Amino acid sequence: MAGSANGGGLYLATSLPDALAALAERGAAGAPMAGATWIMRRPDGRAYVGLSRIAALRRIAVEPDQVRIGACATHAELAAALADLPECRVLAEAAGRSANPSVRAVATVGGNLCAHDFAAADLVPALLCLDAAVEVTGPGGTERLSLADFLAMRAGLEPGRVLTELIVPRQAVRSAHTRLPLRVAGDYPVAMVSLAATVDGGGRVEAVRLAVGSVEPVARRWPELEERLQGQALDPDSVAQAAKGLLDGFQARDGVEVPGSYRVRVLPALVRRAVAAALA
Amino acid sequence: MAMQITVNGEARTIAAAPMTPLVEVLREELFLTGAKQACSEGFCGACTVLVDDQPVAACLLPVGLVEGRAVRTVESLGTAGDGLSPLQAAMLEHDAVQCGMCFPGILMALTGLLERRPNASEAEIRSALAGNICRCTGYERIIEAALAASAALRQPEGATP
C-alpha cells in the first residue's frame, strides 16, 4: 500500500518522546499529524505520526502572565478556554469563528500554524497581534521562537521537529479579529485584520499591533499603519482613512474567489470594523 | 492491522487503511450510506457525523484517529417504523426536506447541538449549521423545524404547550 493515497500509514503516538522516536525512525518519509483536516484535503502517502492523543499537547494553561496553549488543542477548545479572558478576545474570536463547527471541533492550533500553504489561517494574524511565541521540540531539545520567525522557517521544518506549544503574553489590550468571507457561513475569508492596542486616558494609542491575514501568502504585521497610529486617537473612521494611504506595500495573492487587488481594497473597511469592535 | 471503532452502539472491526476518510469507511465498508461524500474539503457538511457526541466532517477525519471512539450516523436516529426523533418529526412536520443530499449531515449537526443545548436559540442553530450547505430549501424551514424541535425537547413528556 506504500505510496497510495491512503496507504502511508498512521501511528498514534502516546507521549511526546514516543512521537519524536517514531518520527526519527521514519525520517524523511514521516510527518507529524494532529487533527488532519488540512492534510486530508490532499493526502500524500507519507507515514504519519498522530499527535492528537498526547494529553500534554492538548493542555491550555492560563497563568498570571501568559497563556500556554498546547499545539494539539482544537479551535473549539481554545475558544472555550479563552471565553472569559478579555485580553485574549482577538484570539477567542479567531478560534471561535474560523471555518465551521465540525472543522473547529477537530482542527488544531498547531496544525493551523504549520499549514504553510494555507494563507487564510485565522489564528495566525490573531497570534501575531498578541505577540505570541512558539516552542518547537526535536531530538536536540526545545527551542523558543517568535511567531514571525516560526512562520519564516516553518516550510523547511524537518519532520522530526514538532511544534509543541504557543505562549501568549497576557497584556491589558483592547483587541478584535475581523474577517471578510464572501459568504457569511463557513467560507475562507478573503482578508482578515487582527488588532491589539492599549490607549491612554485620553483615548490615544500608546501601543498597537495590527496583523493582516489572507491577503499575502503568509500573514504579517502592518508596521506602516502601526507607526502612523502611535499617539493618535483610536477612532474607527480616522484609522480607516490612515489605512487607505498605506496600502502600497501589500503583494496580494490572486485567487479563484477574488483578485489580489480586492483583498487590499477591503482592508481599510476591515480596519474600521476592527477598531470599532475593539472599542465596543 | 485491524482496528476497532464503535458505530451506532456496535463494536466494529475495520479493515481499511488508517488514513482512509471515515466517511469512505462508513459508506463502503459498513454500508451506512446516509453520510454523503461530496466536497471532501470540509465545506459542505453532507458527511457530518457525531464522534464522541461532537459533530465532525467525516471526509477530513482519517479512520485511524477514530480508533476506540464512538461514531453515530444518521442511521442511529429513528425510522418511520420505530418512531422518529423529535428533530426528525419536526423536519417532517415543517416539510423541511427537499432533495435530501444535505439532510443526513444537517440532522447530525443539529442532533449534536440539541443534545448539548436543548434550549438552543435561533442564533445558535444558525451558527451550528454554518458548515452545512443546502442548495434547495433556503434554510428557513430547517431553522423553524429545529426551533420547534428545541421547544418540544424543553416540554416535559406528555405536557401540553
Boltz contact constraints between the chains, C-beta under 6 A:
constraints:
  - contact:
      token1: [A, 1]
      token2: [B, 17]
      max_distance: 6.0
  - contact:
      token1: [A, 6]
      token2: [B, 17]
      max_distance: 6.0
  - contact:
      token1: [A, 6]
      token2: [B, 19]
      max_distance: 6.0
  - contact:
      token1: [A, 6]
      token2: [B, 20]
      max_distance: 6.0
  - contact:
      token1: [A, 7]
      token2: [B, 17]
      max_distance: 6.0
  - contact:
      token1: [A, 10]
      token2: [B, 18]
      max_distance: 6.0
  - contact:
      token1: [A, 10]
      token2: [B, 19]
      max_distance: 6.0
  - contact:
      token1: [A, 10]
      token2: [B, 64]
      max_distance: 6.0
  - contact:
      token1: [A, 36]
      token2: [B, 62]
      max_distance: 6.0
  - contact:
      token1: [A, 37]
      token2: [B, 60]
      max_distance: 6.0
  - contact:
      token1: [A, 40]
      token2: [B, 60]
      max_distance: 6.0
  - contact:
      token1: [A, 41]
      token2: [B, 41]
      max_distance: 6.0
  - contact:
      token1: [A, 43]
      token2: [B, 19]
      max_distance: 6.0
  - contact:
      token1: [A, 100]
      token2: [B, 130]
      max_distance: 6.0
  - contact:
      token1: [A, 100]
      token2: [B, 131]
      max_distance: 6.0
  - contact:
      token1: [A, 101]
      token2: [B, 128]
      max_distance: 6.0
  - contact:
      token1: [A, 102]
      token2: [B, 48]
      max_distance: 6.0
  - contact:
      token1: [A, 102]
      token2: [B, 55]
      max_distance: 6.0
  - contact:
      token1: [A, 102]
      token2: [B, 56]
      max_distance: 6.0
  - contact:
      token1: [A, 102]
      token2: [B, 57]
      max_distance: 6.0
  - contact:
      token1: [A, 102]
      token2: [B, 131]
      max_distance: 6.0
  - contact:
      token1: [A, 103]
      token2: [B, 42]
      max_distance: 6.0
  - contact:
      token1: [A, 103]
      token2: [B, 57]
      max_distance: 6.0
  - contact:
      token1: [A, 105]
      token2: [B, 54]
      max_distance: 6.0
  - contact:
      token1: [A, 105]
      token2: [B, 56]
      max_distance: 6.0
  - contact:
      token1: [A, 106]
      token2: [B, 56]
      max_distance: 6.0
  - contact:
      token1: [A, 185]
      token2: [B, 130]
      max_distance: 6.0
  - contact:
      token1: [A, 186]
      token2: [B, 130]
      max_distance: 6.0
  - contact:
      token1: [A, 186]
      token2: [B, 131]
      max_distance: 6.0
